Amino acid sequence: MVTAILTMVVVWCLFYGRISAVALALLCLGFGVTLVFLGRHKQTQFLTIDVLAQHSRLNKVNASLKCWTTLVLMILCVSSGTPIVGMFLAVTMILCIVYVGGLRLYHYVRLLALPVSFLMVSGLALLFEASAQRIGVLGIHVFGIWFCVSVETQTRAMLVMARALGAVSCLYLLSLTTPMSALIGVLRRAHCPDVIVDLMYLIYRYIFILLSMYHSMRDAAKSRLGYTNYRTSVRTTGNLYSNLLARSYRQANRNFDAMESRCYETEIRFLENREKITGMQVAVAIGITIFTLGLSLLYS
């Protein structure tokens, strides 16, 4: 709901004075209703990101090809001088993730809601500028100061937001179609330092261990009426996190002992499944990259 309201406000400010008021109202209403409708589904938790990547049809595409293609597209998006490139990449990534990869649209919208909310708040900061008198196409008078939206701020905010949305969409293509183990394997083959790769493996694994411990302790506290009122909830939360910190240290020592018992020295190795790169995959990646580059050069 918050994302829908922010989106409607930002869209109104972005296109105010550029199109008719009726068309702008319908556009804002369409965005709001769509986001509210898609957000009514069950909330997708952070833990399901890796599960969604495992079940994506694009999981069978070579991880190295996806990583380097995504990196090039992000560079083109951030360095472009037109919002058309960012919007093109955002739409293309949605089609790839939802239509080709098989992810449900409401899952994608729920996962994208948090970065879009931050993006909309940043867009409002870029749209409004303080002035002693009313300037531009839209102005709000607050405590003797005019907060105005001008054509220049609209153009600037549109460019920055399109860049950010396109780059985030590229990252979501990578994270929602490639498991974390495959991404870390790509970094290892790219000669990333072993200590960084090992830390990524351990941190990624330990996140799930801590969350499992937290859920078990929270459920135990709920079964003992630890959240009956506000005062009890605060005391229970404090005890829960203090116990979680102590148990995390003990679990870390046990994990390190288990690693040493399995002859751990300086490097962690896992079995990797490297998918073959097909000609069709290369053609699609090159085609999207060349088309993005063409849009950037044409409209810059």
N, C-alpha and C positions, 0 to 999 in steps of 0.2 A: 504494500500500500504506500509506504514512504517513497519507494522508488518510482511508483506511478505518479505520485503528486509532484515529486521533483522533476520528473521528465516532462510533465505537462507545463510546469512553470518555465523550464528552460526552453522548451520548444516555442512557447508563446513569445518569450523575450527574443529568441533568435530570429524569428521570422516576422516579428511585429513591424509593420510598415512595408514589408516586402510583398505580402500577398493580402488579399481581402480579409476582413475580420471574420466573416462567416466561414471561409475556407480554413482559416487558422484555427477557429474554434472547433471545427469538425476534425481537423488534424490532431489537435491536442486531445480531444475526447477519444479519438480512435486509439491513440497511444495509451492513454490511461486505462480504457476498458480492456484492451488487449493484455496489458501487464497485470491488471487485477485478475482477469480470468485465468491466465496462465499461472499466477501465483496462488490460486486457490487449491492446487494440488498439494499433496503431502510434501513437506519440506525435504529437500535432498541434503543429507549431511555431508560433511567434508570427507568422511571415511569412504563414501561411495565413489569418489573421484577415481581412485585406482581400480575399483570394481567396474566402473563404466568403461575405463580404458581397456580392461581385460576383455570385455564383451563387445567392444567396438569392432565393426567389420574392417576398419582401417588399421586395426592392430596387426594385420598380416602384412602391411606395407613396411618396408625396411625402415628402421628407426633412424639410421644415419641420414637417409634421404629426406625424411620429414624434418629432422633437426636443422640441417643446413638450408633446406628450402625455406623453412620458417624464419631462420635468421636473416636470410637475404630479403625476404618480404618485409620483415620488421624494419630493416635498415631503409628500404625504399619508402615505407610508409612514414617513418619518422622524418626522413629528409625531404619528403615531397612538399611542394608549395601550394597544393590544392587539396581541399577536403574530399574531392571525388575519389582519390586513391584510398583514403581510409574507409570511406563508405563502401567502396567496391570490395575491399578485403574483408570488411565485416560481413557483408552479404555472402561473399564466396565462402568464408569459413563456416557460416551457419549452414549453407547448403552441403558442404563437405561433412560436417559433424553430424547433422541431423539426417539429411537425405541419403548420403553415401555411407556414413558410419553407422547409422541405425539408432542414434540417440534420440530419445523423446524430446520434443521441443520444450515442454514444461520443465524437464530436468535442466536443460541448457539455460533457460531463462532464470531458474532459481539459482543456479551457480553463478550466473552473470550479474545477478541483482546487486551484490555487494560492491564490486568494482564500478558498476554503472552508477550507484548511489554516490560514491566518492567523486566520480567523474562529473555528475550533475552539480554537486556542491562546488566543485572547482570551476565549472562553467558559469555558475552564478557570480562567483568572485571575478571572473574575467569579463562578464557582461556589464556589470555596473561599475561606474566610476563616480567619485564624489565631486561635487561642484557647488559653487556659491549661487549659481543660477541655473535655470533649466536649459539643458542643451540636448541635442539628439532627437531621437524619435519617441523615446519613452522616458518618463521621469517620475520619481517618487519623492515626496517632500517629507523628511523626517527630522524633527528637532532643528529646523532652520537650515538643513543641509539637503541639497538635491542629489539623489542617487539616480544617475541617468544612464540610459542605453543609447549608444550612437551606432551609426553604420560601421564605423571603424572597430568598435568593440564587438559587434556582431560578427564581422568578418574574422577577427582574431580568435574569438571564442570558437567559432565554427571550425576553423583550421586546427586549433589545438585539440578540441574534443574529437574530431574525426581521426587525427593522428593517434590519440590515445586509444580510442575504440578499436581502430584497425590493429594496433599492436597487441592489445589485450586479446582480441579475437584470434590472432595468430598463436599466441601463447596457449589459449584454450584448445585450439586444434591439436597442439602438441601434447598437452596434459590429458585431454579426454580421449586420445586415441593411442597413446604410448604409455605402457606401464613404467613405473619409476625405475625398475631394474634395467629396462632397456635403455632409458635415458642415461643412467649411470654408466652402462656399458659403452655408450657412444662417447661419453667424456673420457673413459679410460682409453679407448682407441684413438682419441684426439690428443693423447699424451698429457692429459691433466695429471698433476702430481698425485702420487699414490696416497699420500696422507689425506688429501682432500676427498678423493674417491672413497676411501675407507670411512672417513667421518660421515660422508653422505649416507653410506650404507647403514652405519650404526645409528645415526640420528633418525633416519627414516624408520628403521625397525623399532627404535625406542619410543617413538611417538605413539605407535599402536600399543606398545606394552603399557605405557603410562595411561593411555585412554582406557584400556581394559581394566587396569587397577582402579581408576577413578570411577568408572561405571559400577564396578562391584561394590566399592565403598559407599557410593551414593545410594544404590539400591538397598544396601544394608541399613543405612541411616533412615531412609524412607520407611522401611518395614518396622523400624523402632520409633516412629512418629517424631523424627528429628526435624521436620519442617512444618509443624502444626501452626506456628505463629512466627511473627517477624523476629522476635528476640531469640527464639529457639533456632530459627533458620540461620541467624548470624553466628551463633555459637557452634552449631553443627558444621557450617561452612568453614569456620576457622579450624576446628578440630580435623575436618576432612583434609584440608590442604596441608596442615602440619604433618599429619600421618602419611599423606602422599609423598611429601618431601623425604621423610625418613625411609619409607619403603622403597622409594626410587633409588636411594643410595645403596640400600641392601641389594636391590635387584641388579644394579650396575656391577657390584662386586661379584655377584653370582654369574652374571653374563661374562665378565672378564675371566673368571676361573674356568668357565665352560670353554671359552675360546682357547685358553692356554692348554687345556687338556686335549684339545684337538690340534695341537702343534701350531698354534698361531705364532707367527714371528713378526713380520712387518707388512703383510699384504693379505687382503681378503679376496678370494677368488670364488666366483659362482659360475655354474654352467649357464651359458647363454645360447638362445636360439636366434640365429641370424637369418632373417628372411632374405630371399633373393630379390635383387632389383630387376624389375621387368622393363621392357622398352616402353610399355604404356605408362607406367609410373613416371619414368623419366620425361616422357613427352608431356604429360599433364603438368608436372612440376615446372618444366621449362616454359610451357605455354602460359601458365599463370604468372610466372615471373616476368616474361617478356611483355605480356599485356599490361601488367602493373607498371613496368618501366615506361611503356609507351604512354600510358595515361599521365604519369608524372611529368614526362617531357612535353607532352602535348598541351597540358593545361597550366604549366608553371609559368 
